Amino acid sequence: MGRPRKARGACENPSPKFASYWPQEDPGETPDGPTLPKTRIHWLGAVSLFSYNHSPDLTFRVSLNPYRGCEHGCVYCYARPTHEYLGLSCGLDFETKIFVKREAPELLRRALASPRWRPDPIVLSGVTDPYQPVESRLRVTRRCLEVLAETRHPVVVVTKSRLITRDTDLLRELARHKAVGVWISLTTLDAKLASRLEPRASLPKARLEAIQALSAASIPVGVLVAPVIPGLTTFGLRELLGKAREAGACRAGYTLLRLPGKVRELFVSWLKTHMAQSEDRILLTVASCRNGQVNSSEFGVRLYGEGPVADLFGKLFSVLASKAGLTEEGFELSGEAFRRPALGNCEGEQLEWDWAEARRPLAREEL
């Protein structure tokens, strides 16, 4: 078991699934104790801009992820194993080595300009947070939203960050055409617990303030309790939903915790570090919702679990949401106002990139 680092969710860097060799010594360890791993930002050439969903569990077909990896460092994040496809670890690597699709706004403009494109809602983003800390400097998500606002293209934004309020002007413009919905992900109201679970995400109070600011700007906003961690975050659900409604949320949704691949190893290590006395109880409660396991990837059960405990929780959530005045229905977005963008001077230009440049850490003056 690794030792915790300040403002990091993972305690260690387990070997990637696809690596033929991985050094046993943690590069973040020194004889004097654990170091604070620094964040490294890399450009990433976007081979494909969109991810397409084929799961009946999800209501969207297309998602756009401006970033790979996420500095928020949520220890439970199901997206952590995606870093293993880059030959990196799903542990500290996932939250310290962030890859940026810098051409995303230009590629988005070209995609929407195609006569074959149909304005189905795009989710920003389906994997990592589009408003993680580096976005405040690089503004890739904002530039994508500028394209979407110009074209009046429907979009759903999911984030744990108060930074989204920076883009209220663009979101308000989209809301005028019924083309936007925002989910603020809120796991717990306990600031101390949140700072351990999600070390670099906005604190719960700041997320409630984001809900309030967006609602005041007439932007449809909902609260997404994702994930619910059975035995750990279930106890404050009534208050959480009530506070979200008071702040202006109109919708509520949830997913149950699942721990794919080596995320289980990271989460167990986190429990041993922060919740040692409750570790067994929490893991048993999680397993009771997933047929004795901590993960299930089958369609129909991966988001909400299965079995009597999961079913009971689903009913409880519906009752609490209804009492708080929140609907569980998704956003009804319209693409009727969509207009194709002009490519301007970019037309015919070839975007080129190479992996050597993409993997080079950016110097401070480049950020």
KENU-63490 format. One line per field, with one value per residue (C-alpha): y, z, x; residue number from 1. Coordinates in nm, 3 decimals, always signed. Each point is the difference from the previous one (the first is absolute). Example, Ala and Ser with C-alpha at 12.3 -4.5 7.8 and 13.67 -1.06 7.14 Angstrom:
c2 -0.450/+0.344 $
c3 +0.780/-0.066 $
c1 +1.230/+0.137 $
n 1/2 $
END
This chain:
c2 +0.000/+0.339/+0.305/+0.291/+0.311/+0.342/+0.098/-0.333/-0.271/-0.305/-0.121/-0.190/-0.070/-0.362/-0.155/+0.055/-0.292/+0.009/+0.065/-0.277/+0.163/+0.236/+0.112/-0.126/+0.310/+0.283/+0.302/+0.220/-0.164/+0.120/-0.135/+0.286/-0.080/+0.067/+0.299/+0.222/-0.101/+0.299/+0.025/-0.034/+0.126/-0.156/+0.091/-0.287/-0.016/-0.093/-0.308/+0.005/+0.283/-0.177/-0.312/-0.185/-0.176/-0.327/-0.076/-0.005/+0.119/+0.350/+0.254/+0.160/-0.121/+0.241/+0.135/+0.232/-0.019/+0.292/-0.166/-0.348/-0.047/+0.217/+0.205/-0.010/-0.333/-0.163/-0.328/-0.194/+0.125/-0.270/+0.180/-0.063/-0.319/+0.205/+0.122/-0.358/+0.017/+0.267/-0.230/+0.194/-0.089/+0.054/+0.125/+0.314/+0.015/+0.052/+0.313/+0.140/-0.065/+0.189/-0.016/+0.292/-0.018/+0.348/-0.031/-0.098/+0.333/+0.002/-0.366/+0.061/+0.286/-0.221/-0.284/+0.227/+0.152/-0.337/-0.040/-0.349/+0.129/-0.015/+0.212/-0.276/+0.121/-0.018/-0.077/+0.200/-0.231/-0.367/-0.098/+0.267/+0.339/+0.277/+0.260/-0.152/+0.253/+0.028/+0.124/+0.333/+0.063/-0.193/+0.075/-0.292/-0.073/+0.365/+0.012/-0.311/+0.167/+0.307/-0.219/-0.165/+0.336/+0.145/-0.297/-0.035/-0.366/-0.189/-0.100/-0.153/+0.094/-0.216/+0.139/+0.015/+0.346/+0.348/+0.116/-0.065/+0.330/+0.179/-0.104/+0.118/+0.231/-0.288/-0.231/+0.273/+0.045/-0.373/+0.000/+0.259/-0.271/-0.287/-0.145/-0.053/-0.189/-0.009/-0.275/+0.101/-0.318/+0.004/-0.307/+0.125/+0.320/-0.098/+0.232/-0.205/-0.324/+0.167/+0.139/-0.355/-0.168/+0.274/+0.199/+0.260/+0.030/+0.297/-0.040/-0.082/+0.358/+0.133/-0.249/+0.109/+0.359/-0.106/-0.146/+0.325/+0.217/-0.206/-0.017/+0.377/+0.037/-0.212/-0.291/-0.341/-0.176/-0.326/-0.176/-0.331/-0.210/-0.194/-0.228/-0.095/-0.200/-0.245/+0.005/+0.327/+0.278/-0.134/+0.144/+0.366/-0.045/+0.169/+0.317/+0.001/-0.011/+0.263/+0.237/-0.050/+0.087/+0.310/+0.107/-0.028/-0.352/-0.133/-0.358/-0.278/-0.316/-0.252/-0.290/-0.263/-0.048/-0.252/-0.077/-0.137/-0.147/+0.139/+0.275/-0.258/-0.019/+0.379/+0.030/-0.274/+0.174/+0.326/-0.169/-0.145/+0.345/+0.210/-0.239/-0.301/-0.078/+0.010/-0.171/-0.342/+0.142/+0.234/-0.269/-0.247/+0.259/+0.081/-0.371/-0.048/+0.230/-0.181/-0.369/-0.050/+0.196/+0.361/+0.046/-0.104/+0.098/-0.153/+0.231/+0.060/-0.043/+0.184/+0.342/-0.090/-0.340/-0.304/-0.198/+0.092/+0.263/+0.182/-0.014/+0.134/+0.287/+0.086/+0.029/+0.204/+0.242/+0.050/+0.074/+0.246/+0.175/+0.034/+0.141/+0.252/+0.109/-0.144/-0.199/-0.297/+0.071/+0.103/+0.328/+0.049/+0.176/+0.133/+0.012/+0.201/+0.320/-0.172/+0.177/-0.131/+0.198/+0.165/-0.148/+0.332/-0.006/-0.352/-0.159/-0.253/+0.044/-0.325/-0.050/-0.185/-0.141/-0.265/-0.204/+0.131/+0.353/-0.115/-0.172/+0.290/+0.170/+0.362/+0.273/+0.251/+0.274/-0.223/-0.038 $
c3 +0.000/-0.096/+0.223/-0.065/-0.179/+0.074/-0.247/-0.185/+0.000/-0.082/+0.244/-0.256/-0.366/-0.078/-0.315/-0.317/-0.133/-0.339/+0.116/-0.058/+0.255/+0.286/+0.258/+0.347/+0.176/+0.018/-0.158/+0.244/+0.306/+0.168/+0.305/+0.196/-0.104/-0.284/-0.222/-0.148/-0.368/-0.231/-0.278/-0.351/-0.296/-0.346/-0.336/-0.150/-0.368/-0.031/-0.221/+0.050/+0.169/+0.107/+0.197/-0.102/+0.251/-0.084/+0.350/+0.066/+0.355/-0.120/-0.161/-0.224/-0.312/-0.039/+0.254/-0.028/+0.242/-0.029/+0.252/+0.075/+0.365/+0.271/+0.265/+0.225/+0.116/+0.104/+0.142/-0.113/-0.362/-0.248/-0.274/+0.160/-0.204/-0.324/+0.079/-0.028/-0.377/-0.003/+0.184/+0.321/+0.343/+0.108/+0.333/+0.043/-0.375/-0.073/+0.215/-0.069/-0.373/-0.180/-0.379/-0.177/-0.335/-0.104/-0.349/+0.143/-0.077/-0.361/-0.051/+0.155/-0.240/-0.297/+0.123/+0.042/-0.343/-0.170/-0.188/+0.149/+0.358/+0.194/+0.317/+0.259/+0.350/+0.078/+0.356/+0.139/+0.110/+0.046/+0.162/+0.161/+0.135/-0.264/+0.275/+0.181/+0.131/-0.319/-0.190/+0.181/-0.197/-0.325/-0.058/-0.240/+0.138/-0.030/-0.363/-0.071/+0.165/-0.216/-0.308/+0.148/+0.096/-0.345/-0.166/+0.266/+0.030/+0.295/+0.274/+0.347/+0.236/+0.298/+0.253/+0.363/-0.041/+0.080/-0.295/-0.225/+0.120/-0.196/-0.317/+0.108/-0.301/-0.247/+0.197/+0.023/-0.377/-0.051/+0.255/-0.211/-0.265/+0.242/-0.093/+0.335/+0.326/+0.281/+0.255/+0.307/+0.148/+0.380/+0.197/+0.357/+0.199/+0.242/-0.099/+0.189/-0.167/-0.342/+0.030/+0.050/-0.263/-0.263/+0.109/-0.279/-0.087/+0.126/+0.355/+0.048/+0.101/-0.320/-0.211/+0.163/-0.077/-0.363/-0.010/+0.141/-0.249/-0.300/+0.111/+0.052/-0.361/-0.121/-0.092/+0.064/+0.268/+0.187/+0.277/-0.082/+0.304/-0.167/+0.129/+0.304/+0.221/+0.197/+0.367/-0.028/-0.174/+0.018/+0.343/-0.101/-0.318/+0.126/+0.098/-0.322/-0.223/+0.211/-0.017/-0.376/-0.044/+0.217/-0.221/-0.312/-0.135/-0.184/-0.063/+0.183/-0.108/+0.148/-0.074/+0.239/+0.056/-0.221/+0.014/-0.332/-0.035/+0.234/+0.124/+0.261/+0.120/+0.024/+0.185/+0.249/+0.066/+0.053/+0.247/+0.195/+0.020/+0.081/+0.115/+0.145/+0.261/-0.257/-0.288/+0.025/+0.054/-0.300/-0.235/+0.108/-0.058/-0.345/-0.085/+0.114/-0.284/-0.264/+0.043/+0.240/-0.211/+0.000/-0.374/-0.265/-0.364/-0.135/-0.163/+0.221/+0.333/-0.020/+0.086/+0.269/+0.128/+0.052/+0.277/+0.290/+0.154/-0.331/-0.078/+0.344/-0.042/-0.341/+0.156/+0.290/-0.237/-0.196/+0.317/+0.134/-0.336/-0.031/+0.353/-0.081/-0.311/-0.249/-0.309/-0.116/-0.365/-0.224/-0.185/-0.304/-0.247/-0.345/-0.314/-0.199/+0.018/-0.116/-0.276/-0.165/+0.062/-0.262/-0.017/-0.097/-0.037/+0.145/-0.306/-0.162/+0.265/+0.117/+0.374/+0.063/+0.318/+0.119/+0.318/+0.091/+0.016/+0.162/+0.288/+0.067/+0.331/-0.058/+0.133/+0.238/-0.265/-0.230/+0.247 $
c1 +0.000/+0.137/-0.001/-0.236/+0.120/-0.142/-0.275/+0.017/-0.263/+0.213/+0.262/+0.206/+0.065/-0.099/+0.144/-0.206/-0.199/+0.174/+0.359/+0.255/+0.231/-0.069/+0.256/-0.086/+0.130/-0.249/+0.174/-0.187/+0.160/+0.317/+0.181/-0.155/-0.356/-0.245/+0.052/-0.269/-0.021/-0.020/-0.253/+0.142/-0.203/+0.045/-0.150/-0.196/-0.080/-0.366/-0.016/-0.377/-0.181/-0.317/-0.078/-0.314/-0.218/-0.172/-0.125/-0.376/+0.079/+0.087/-0.227/+0.262/+0.179/+0.292/+0.249/+0.296/+0.293/+0.246/+0.233/+0.137/+0.082/-0.150/+0.174/-0.305/+0.139/-0.330/+0.125/-0.308/-0.001/-0.106/+0.196/+0.340/+0.069/-0.014/+0.353/+0.125/-0.059/+0.271/+0.242/-0.053/-0.135/-0.358/+0.136/+0.206/+0.071/-0.370/-0.016/+0.348/+0.053/-0.275/-0.034/-0.166/-0.178/+0.103/-0.154/-0.341/-0.178/+0.123/-0.090/-0.341/-0.065/+0.089/-0.219/-0.304/+0.058/-0.037/-0.330/-0.021/-0.004/-0.326/-0.038/-0.033/+0.092/+0.373/+0.111/+0.293/+0.140/-0.077/+0.329/+0.222/-0.109/-0.003/+0.055/+0.296/+0.259/+0.209/-0.308/+0.028/+0.320/-0.042/-0.373/-0.049/-0.347/-0.099/+0.113/-0.207/-0.300/+0.057/-0.044/-0.310/-0.151/+0.070/-0.170/-0.272/+0.087/-0.155/+0.245/-0.010/+0.284/+0.103/+0.247/+0.111/+0.149/-0.123/+0.213/-0.299/-0.150/+0.274/-0.184/-0.344/-0.018/+0.030/-0.228/-0.265/+0.011/-0.050/-0.282/-0.185/-0.036/-0.075/+0.338/+0.175/-0.029/+0.256/+0.055/+0.199/+0.143/-0.023/+0.107/-0.032/-0.055/+0.278/+0.287/+0.262/-0.107/-0.024/+0.353/+0.126/-0.217/+0.030/+0.308/+0.015/-0.368/-0.201/-0.123/-0.370/-0.088/+0.157/-0.196/-0.325/+0.100/+0.054/-0.352/-0.135/+0.190/-0.105/-0.362/-0.006/+0.117/-0.296/+0.227/-0.164/+0.205/-0.029/+0.189/+0.167/+0.087/+0.277/+0.106/-0.202/+0.239/-0.215/+0.089/+0.193/-0.195/-0.357/-0.075/-0.013/-0.202/-0.319/+0.189/+0.204/-0.306/-0.173/+0.297/+0.028/-0.368/+0.038/+0.291/-0.215/+0.048/-0.305/+0.114/+0.180/+0.175/+0.240/+0.231/+0.130/+0.371/+0.177/+0.370/+0.132/+0.348/+0.261/-0.230/-0.104/+0.360/+0.021/-0.331/+0.088/+0.331/-0.188/-0.235/+0.292/+0.153/-0.308/-0.274/+0.182/-0.266/-0.281/+0.182/-0.164/-0.348/+0.026/+0.135/-0.267/-0.271/+0.140/+0.013/-0.359/-0.106/+0.207/-0.073/+0.290/+0.251/+0.122/-0.048/-0.248/+0.035/-0.320/-0.251/-0.299/+0.180/+0.332/-0.140/-0.253/+0.111/-0.220/-0.162/-0.231/+0.231/+0.051/-0.372/-0.085/+0.244/-0.146/-0.345/+0.137/+0.173/-0.322/-0.196/+0.261/+0.033/-0.377/-0.031/+0.273/-0.191/+0.250/-0.092/+0.206/-0.069/+0.287/+0.035/-0.221/+0.225/-0.080/+0.212/-0.254/+0.206/+0.321/+0.191/+0.314/+0.317/+0.214/+0.349/+0.158/+0.376/+0.024/-0.158/+0.231/+0.269/+0.158/+0.045/+0.324/+0.148/+0.245/+0.025/+0.345/-0.139/-0.323/+0.182/+0.236/-0.088/-0.093/+0.224/-0.158/-0.004/-0.207/-0.288 $
n 1/2/3/4/5/6/7/8/9/10/11/12/13/14/15/16/17/18/19/20/21/22/23/24/25/26/27/28/29/30/31/32/33/34/35/36/37/38/39/40/41/42/43/44/45/46/47/48/49/50/51/52/53/54/55/56/57/58/59/60/61/62/63/64/65/66/67/68/69/70/71/72/73/74/75/76/77/78/79/80/81/82/83/84/85/86/87/88/89/90/91/92/93/94/95/96/97/98/99/100/101/102/103/104/105/106/107/108/109/110/111/112/113/114/115/116/117/118/119/120/121/122/123/124/125/126/127/128/129/130/131/132/133/134/135/136/137/138/139/140/141/142/143/144/145/146/147/148/149/150/151/152/153/154/155/156/157/158/159/160/161/162/163/164/165/166/167/168/169/170/171/172/173/174/175/176/177/178/179/180/181/182/183/184/185/186/187/188/189/190/191/192/193/194/195/196/197/198/199/200/201/202/203/204/205/206/207/208/209/210/211/212/213/214/215/216/217/218/219/220/221/222/223/224/225/226/227/228/229/230/231/232/233/234/235/236/237/238/239/240/241/242/243/244/245/246/247/248/249/250/251/252/253/254/255/256/257/258/259/260/261/262/263/264/265/266/267/268/269/270/271/272/273/274/275/276/277/278/279/280/281/282/283/284/285/286/287/288/289/290/291/292/293/294/295/296/297/298/299/300/301/302/303/304/305/306/307/308/309/310/311/312/313/314/315/316/317/318/319/320/321/322/323/324/325/326/327/328/329/330/331/332/333/334/335/336/337/338/339/340/341/342/343/344/345/346/347/348/349/350/351/352/353/354/355/356/357/358/359/360/361/362/363/364/365/366/367 $
END
